[in-house]
Amino acid sequence: MREVDTRGFSCPQPVLMFHEAVKDNADEPLDVLVDNQASLENVTRAAQKNGYQVTAHDVDGTVTRLELRR
């Protein structure tokens, strides 16, 4: 499983980082760390459009781990 840490980045950068991470191996499980609502919504939407099921887990009240699985 891979992990992409987008904390500290504002959109569209987290979405671009998601697309880069899945470009070569889209079937591998991927976790994305986000730290703002816009990134959470935009990465979730992009992942779902690419066929991923998304499960969000609050990490510490400010960071959310998005588990992306096919």
C-alpha positions, 0 to 999 in steps of 0.5 A: 500500500502506498501513502500520499501526504498532501498536508500543507497543500491547497487544491488543486495540488492534492488532486494532482498528487493523487493522479500522479500516484495512481498513474502507474499502478491504479489497482494498488491500495492507496491512502491519502492524507489531507488536512483541509475540507476542500482537499478532502472533498476534491480528492474523494470526488476524483478517486470516486470518478476513477473507480475507487471506494473511499473511506475517510478516517479522522486521524487527529482532528485536523488530518483525515486519512482517505483509504482508496480501494478498488 
